[in-house]
Amino acid sequence: MTHNMETITEGKITIKIPKGDIRKKDAVFYNPEMRLNRDISILAIKAFKDMAKRKITAADALSSSGIRTLRIAKECTNIEKVMINDMNPTAIEIAEKTAKDNNIENAEFSVEDANVFLSRNKNHLDYIDIDPFGSPIYFLDSCARAASGRSMIGITATDTAPLSGTYPKTCIRRYGATPLREDIKHEIGLRILIASIVRAFSRHNKSFVPMISYSKIHYFRIMGLSTSSTGRAGKSAETIGYAHYCKNCGNRMLSKEIETTSCAICNKDMTTAGPLWTGPINSPLFINKMIDENDFDDKKLSAFLETLEKESHITQPFYDLHQICKKNHLEIPRREKLFEELKKQGYKAEKTHHEPTGFKTDAGYKELLDIIKKLV
């Protein structure tokens, strides 16, 4: 390795990595844009450790530089060991050197195909991270196989275009689900991804329930809890259903049924997306635990967790204020005014992280439109 190296500190880890831009063919990369993703993983593991009731074995099956797992080893208590795996020997060389430089002694390294690595560790791993280039779908079965009886799973998907409906055929082929290219495309994409994880885990008699899910421009991220329980696996599988969306007026609903009636607001036919997860995608309890554990000095991270916590109390899909006003030929009211009016009438209203002009409310769509009409 004769690249120019640069030294970077993230969390409690100092790492030397090759300089330059990231490309898929590059040996090893460190992506600073994913720091938020890694910080959130650390907080989720800290929140999980009380539930785990034992020391945790944490693994990253596609680790690249290994920064995430090395940070887990350094920043989380109660870690039995971390397992760092990547197909690329240079990546593992860098990870081993970083472990040594940071005095980490409980790390194991392997250079294997991710599926081989996971299958070899059947029922053994308490935290598993899957962060591939592109879709995680190819690793979900092995991930389910490797998960211990009570585990935390972190899944990243960077194939946001198929999941958000830009390439519906790819989404159908990959996830067995129809996406929706409308204002709620990111939430629909997340829900399709969660359903794929749930199905993979239930095939192995394990349950999967999302604790924290969010969409960013380049990726979707889901972290959830898994247990070995046929009963619970059945319950999480029963939460899979469909989203129905009216392209005419923007009405939307989640339902266990694939059949749609016509739109209750404007009588037009509704479009169906899914199968997808119809339950809550964020747990306010779990996110609050993460907020309690948060000792990072990072205002952006704190604000992001606050937003997620607030919106997690409302389970209906979010709305984009501009889009619904456009579809219904209404002037756009000020969001603060709208929230004030909704709350005055006894409804909840919160901003959402998905879209700058997005919000969540538990008001019915007709009530929501009536309030907007009244305001403008």
N, C-alpha and C positions, 0 to 999 in steps of 0.2 A: 504493500500500500504506500505509494509515494505521492498521493494527492497532497495538496495543501490542506492542512487540517485547521479547523477553528474550534475554540473551546466555548462551550455554552453551559450556562447553569440554569436548570429548571427545577423548581422545588428544592429538594435537598441533594440533588444529583448534579455533578459536574461531568460533562461528557465531551470528548473530542470527536468531531465528525468531519468527513470530507466537505470542503467548501463547494458552493455551486448550487444550481437549481435542481429540483427533483424531476427525474423522469423515471418512467416505469423500469427502464433497463438499468438504471443506476444501481450500483452495488448496495448502498445503504443510504437511507435518508432519514432525516429528522425533520418533521414538519411543524414549524412553530405555530401554524394556524390551528393545530390540534391540541394546543396546550389546554384550552378550556375543557375539551373532551377528557383529557387526562386528569385535570384537577377534579372534575366531577366524579371520575372513577375512584379517585383516592377518597373523596368524601363519602361515596356510596359504600366503599369497603369499610370505612370507619363506622358508618351507620349499621352495616350488616354484622359487624363482629359481635355485637351483643346478642343477635339472634342465632349466630352460628354455634354458640355455646362450646366452642373448642378452638384450638389453633387452626389457622387456615392455610391450605396449600393453594397458591395462586399461580395461574398459568396463562401465558400469551402464546397462542399457537402460530401467529404470524407476526413475530415481534419486531422485525426490522432492527433498529438500533437497540431495542430493549429498554428504552427510556421509561415506558409506562411501568413495566414490571419491576425495574430497579427502584423506581420511586416508591412502589408499593412496599418493597423490602425495607426501604429506608424510613418511610414516613408513617407506615401503619404499624401499630403494635399487634401482637397476637398472630404474627405470620410464622408459620412452621417453616415453609420454604417457598421460593418462587421458581417456576420452571419457564425457561425462555427458549423458544423454538423458532427457527426460521430455516427455510430451504437454502438460504444463501450463507455459505461458510464465512464470507467476509463480514456479514452482519453480526454473526455470532462471535467472531473474533473481537469485533468492536465492543459488543455487549460484555464479553468476558473481561476485556481490559477495563471497561468502565466499572464493572463490579469490583475489580481489584483496587482501582484508584479510589473508590468510595468505601473501601473496607466492608464490602458486603460478602458475608461468608455462607449465607443460606440460599445461594442461587445454583440451579442446575441448568446445563445448557445442552441443546441437541440440534442437529441439522437434519430435519426430516420433513417430509410432506406433512402438512398440517393435519390431514385426515388420519394418517398413520400414527402420528404423535398422539392425537386425541384418543383414537381407538385403543392404543396401547395402554392408556391410563383410564381404563373403564371404571366408572363409579368412584373415581379417586380424587377429582379436583373440586375444591370448594369455591374457587373463583376462576372463571374462564373468560378470556377476552378474545374476541374474533374481530379483527380490524383489517379486512382485505382491501386490495385494489379492486373496486367494483362490488359485486354482489356477495353477500355472506351465505347465500342459499346452499352452496356446494359443501358447506362445513357444518350445517345445522344438525344433521343426524349424528355425526361423530361428536359434536359438542354435547348433544343430549346423552350420548353413550358415556362420555367422560364425566358428566356432572355427578357429584356425590349426592347423598340422600337429602342434604339441605345445602343448596348452593346459590351463589349469585352469578349471573351471566351478563356480560356486556357485549353488545353486538353493534357494529357500525356498518352502514351500507353507504357506499358512494355512488351507487347506480340510481341516483335520485330521478334522472330523466324517465326511465321506464316506470318507476314506481309512481311518479307524479303525472303519468299519462301522456308524456311526449312520444313515447314508443309503446303504445298499448300492446302490440303483438309480442314484444319482448317480455313485457310484464306478465302476460298470459302464459307464455312459454315457461318463464322462470319461476313465477310464484303461483301459477294456476289461478290468477285473479284478474278481474277487469279493473283498471284504474279509472280515474276521472280527471279530465283536464279542465277543472273549473277552479273557482276561488279557493276551495278547500282541498286542493290537490295534495298539499303536503301532509295534512292530517290523514287523508285517505291513504296515502303512501305509507305512512307510519303504521296505520291500522292493518294494512295488507301484510307488511313485514312482521308485525306482532303475530298475526294469525299463522304465518308460515313457521315462526318459532314454536308457537303453541302446538301446531300439528306435529312437528318433528319431535318435540318432547313427549307428547301424548303417545306417539308410536312406541316410545320406550317406557311407557307407564310412569312418566314423570309429568308434573304440572309445571306451567310457566305462567307467572303473573307479572306484568310490567310494573315497575316502581317509579321509574323516571324515563320519560320519552320526549325527545325534542327534535325539531328539524332546524338545520342550518343550511346556508346556501349550497354547500358542497356535499353535505352528508346528512343521514338520519342516524340517530343514536337511541338505542333502547337498552336499559338495564333492568333486570327483573330477578325475581326469586323463583327457584325451582325446588320442588320436593319430590321424593319418591313416594307417590301415593296414587293408586289407580283411581280412587274416588275423586281426588282433587284433579287428576289429569282429565277425568271425564267432565268435571265441572268447568275447567278452563276451556276444554274443547266445545262445550255447549255455549260458550260466550261468543263463538264465531257466528257471524251473520252477514248482513249487507247494509250498504248505504243507499238511500234513494234520494235523488236530486232532481229538482225541476229546473231545467235550463231556461225556462221562460221567466219565472219570477224569483228563482233562487231559494225556494223552500228546500229544506233538507231534513232527513231523519235517519236514524239507525234502527235496524229492525232485524229480528231473527229470521224473518220470512224473505224469500227471494221474490215472491209475487208483489207487484206494486199495484196500488190502486192509483187512480189519477190524482193529481195534486189537489189537496184540500183547499188551496187558496185560489188557484186560477183554472182548475179542471183539466190542464194539459197533462200529457203522459209524463211520467217520471223516468229518469235514467237510473239504472242500477249499477253499482260498483261493488266489487268483492268477489269471493268471500273475504271478510275482514273481521278484526276484533271489534266487538261492539261495547265492551266494558270500559271502565276508566283506564286512561293510558298513563296517568300519574297518580301517585299516592301522596296525599297531603301529609299524612303521618310520617312517611319515610322521608319526604323532602324536608320536613321540619327537623328530623333527626340530623339530616345532612347540614342544614343551616346551623344547628347547635354545634356540630363538629367543625364548622368552617373557621379555620384560623389563618386562612390565606389573606394577605393584605391586597385584595383585588376587588375594587368597587364594581367592575363589570360583572365578575362572577357572582358577587352578592346580589346585585340587581337582577341578574338572570334567574337565580334560584328563587328570589322573592316573587318574580313574575310567574314562574312555573307553579309555585306553591299556591298563589292566589287563584290562578286559572284552574288548578286541579280540583277545586271544589265544585266546578261546573262540568258535568259530563257530556252535555250536548256538543256537537261539532261547532267550531267557531264560525263567525260571520266576518266578511270584509265589508265594512261600512260603505266604501265607495262603490263596490260591485253591486250590493243590493239596491242602492239608490239608483244606480245606472239602469239595472234591470227593470225597476219599477217606475222609472222616469220621475224620480223625486230629487229635490235639492238635497245637498248633503248637510245635515245639521252638525254643530260642533259636538265632538264625542263627549266632552265633559257634560254638556247639557243633556245629551241622550242618557248618559249614566245616571245623572241626577234624577231624571224623570223615571227611569226604570226602577231605581231604588225607592223612589217615592211611592211607586205602585207595588212595592213589596217583592221586586225581582232582584236577582243578583246580576252584577255586570262587572266584568274585569277585562283588562287588556290581555292579549295573547302574544306569546313570543313568535308565533308563526309569521305574522304580517304586521308591519307598522300601522296599517289602518284596520287591523283585525281586532275583534273583541269576542268575548263569550258571554252568553246570558242564558238564564233558564226560562226566559219568557217564551211563549209560543210564537211562531212566526207571524201569525195574524196580529197578535198583540204588539209585537215589535214594529210591524209596518204601521199600525195605527198610531203608535207613539211618535214615530218619525214624521208621519203626515201631520200630526198635531203640532210638532215642533217647527215644521217649515211652512 
